[in-house]
Amino acid sequence: MMTSQTHDFTADAGARVRIEALAPVARFSLRVRAAGRPVLGRALGCDLPDRVGETARAGGRVALCLGPDEWLIQAGEDEADAIARAGADAYAEAPHALVEISDREVSFRVSGPAAADLLATNCPRDLDRLAVGGATRTVFDTAQVVLWREADDAFRLDVWRSFAPHVRALLEIGQAEIAAGL
């Protein structure tokens, strides 16, 4: 027998997994050779980790090592000009490329006891191997993302703005499937 009854699966899923858009932040892509890493770390006020996937925090600034000579720097929106000036001031001592990419990406937080299950629907990474406090560049479906593990049951995805509606839609579909017990 067919019915016209409807059910809002996302309301039930909120207890198991939540999706939220996060406030904008200042973001910078930094490329510098190993010899210049300590200079830029001091200039930016945050150590630059030397292992891919590691993060370092100082005050409100975060540095994520994405590659042997590549870091993602994040801070409060109001710190963008100070970070750009600090990079410019350090250039003579440590040549580098520091590019503001704040408008390029948006962030979502996925949290709750089923957060890893939701992300696993479209992410090929073994999330159990991503330590709390660590982050990695990966894909979600076909979109490149930076995936941060904030806690055992909380993750953040940084995704290019143009892919954000696609990623958000996939997250919401997965959230509804989890609520339906699929």
C-alpha positions in Angstrom: 0.0 0.0 0.0 1.4 3.4 -1.0 1.3 6.3 1.4 1.8 10.0 1.1 3.4 10.2 4.6 6.7 12.1 4.6 9.6 11.9 7.0 12.4 14.3 7.6 15.4 11.9 8.0 17.9 14.7 8.6 16.1 15.6 11.8 16.7 12.1 13.2 20.3 12.1 11.9 21.2 15.1 14.0 21.6 12.9 17.0 24.1 10.6 15.1 25.8 13.1 12.8 25.7 16.9 12.4 26.8 19.0 9.4 27.5 22.7 9.9 29.0 25.4 7.7 31.9 27.2 9.6 32.7 30.9 9.7 35.2 32.2 7.2 38.9 32.2 8.1 42.1 33.7 6.7 43.9 31.0 4.6 47.3 31.1 3.0 49.2 28.7 0.8 52.9 28.7 1.7 55.7 27.2 -0.3 59.2 27.5 1.2 62.4 25.3 1.1 63.4 23.5 4.2 66.2 26.0 5.1 63.6 28.8 5.2 61.0 26.9 7.3 62.3 28.2 10.7 62.4 31.8 9.4 58.8 31.6 8.2 57.6 29.9 11.3 59.0 32.7 13.5 57.7 35.4 11.1 54.2 33.9 11.0 54.1 33.2 14.7 53.5 29.5 14.3 55.9 26.6 13.9 55.8 24.9 10.5 55.6 21.1 11.1 58.1 19.0 9.0 55.9 15.9 8.6 53.1 15.7 6.1 49.7 15.7 7.8 51.0 17.3 11.1 49.6 20.5 12.4 51.0 23.1 14.7 49.0 25.7 16.6 50.0 29.0 18.2 47.4 31.4 19.4 44.7 31.4 16.8 47.0 30.4 14.0 47.3 26.9 12.6 49.9 25.5 10.2 49.3 22.2 8.3 52.1 20.5 6.4 50.6 19.4 3.1 53.8 18.4 1.4 57.6 18.5 1.9 57.7 22.2 1.1 54.0 23.2 1.3 51.9 24.4 4.2 48.3 25.7 4.7 48.2 28.5 7.2 44.9 29.5 8.8 44.0 32.2 11.3 41.1 34.5 12.2 39.9 36.6 9.3 41.2 39.8 11.0 44.8 38.4 10.8 45.1 38.2 7.0 46.9 41.5 6.6 49.3 40.8 9.5 50.2 37.4 8.0 50.8 38.9 4.5 53.0 41.6 6.0 55.0 39.1 8.1 55.6 37.0 5.0 56.7 40.0 3.0 59.1 41.1 5.8 60.7 37.6 5.9 61.2 37.3 2.1 64.7 38.7 2.0 65.9 36.1 4.6 63.9 33.2 3.3 62.5 33.4 -0.3 59.0 31.8 -0.4 55.6 32.0 -2.0 52.8 33.0 0.4 49.5 33.4 -1.4 46.2 34.3 0.3 43.5 31.8 -0.6 40.8 32.9 1.9 38.0 33.3 -0.6 38.8 30.0 -2.4 37.6 27.6 0.2 34.8 27.1 2.7 34.7 24.7 5.7 32.1 22.2 7.0 32.2 20.5 10.4 30.9 16.9 10.5 30.5 15.7 14.0 28.7 13.1 16.1 29.1 9.3 16.7 28.4 8.6 13.0 30.7 11.3 11.6 33.4 8.9 10.3 30.7 6.7 8.8 29.3 9.6 6.9 32.7 10.7 5.6 33.5 7.2 4.6 30.6 7.2 2.1 32.7 9.4 -0.3 36.2 9.5 1.1 38.7 6.8 0.3 41.0 7.5 3.3 41.1 5.1 6.2 39.8 7.6 8.8 41.0 5.4 11.7 44.5 6.2 10.7 44.0 10.0 10.8 45.0 11.0 14.3 43.1 13.6 16.3 44.9 16.9 15.5 46.1 15.7 12.1 44.9 16.6 8.7 45.4 15.5 5.1 44.6 16.5 1.5 42.3 13.9 0.0 39.1 13.7 -2.1 35.5 13.6 -1.2 33.7 12.1 -4.2 35.5 13.9 -6.9 36.3 17.1 -5.0 39.7 17.8 -3.5 39.4 18.6 0.2 41.5 19.1 3.2 40.2 16.8 5.9 41.0 17.7 9.6 40.3 15.4 12.5 39.4 17.7 15.4 38.3 14.9 17.8 37.4 11.2 17.7 34.0 12.1 16.5 34.5 15.5 14.8 36.0 16.4 11.4 36.4 19.5 9.3 36.4 19.6 5.5 37.9 22.5 3.7 36.6 22.5 0.1 36.9 24.8 -2.8 33.9 27.1 -2.9 32.8 26.0 -6.4 32.6 22.4 -5.1 30.9 23.2 -1.8 27.3 22.8 -2.9 28.1 19.4 -4.4 30.0 18.3 -1.2 27.2 19.6 1.1 24.5 17.8 -0.9 26.5 14.5 -0.7 26.9 15.0 3.1 23.1 15.6 3.5 22.3 12.5 1.4 24.6 10.5 3.6 23.1 12.0 6.7 19.6 11.0 5.6 20.8 7.4 4.8 22.4 7.1 8.3 19.1 8.3 9.8 17.2 5.7 7.8 19.5 3.0 9.0 21.1 2.3 5.6 
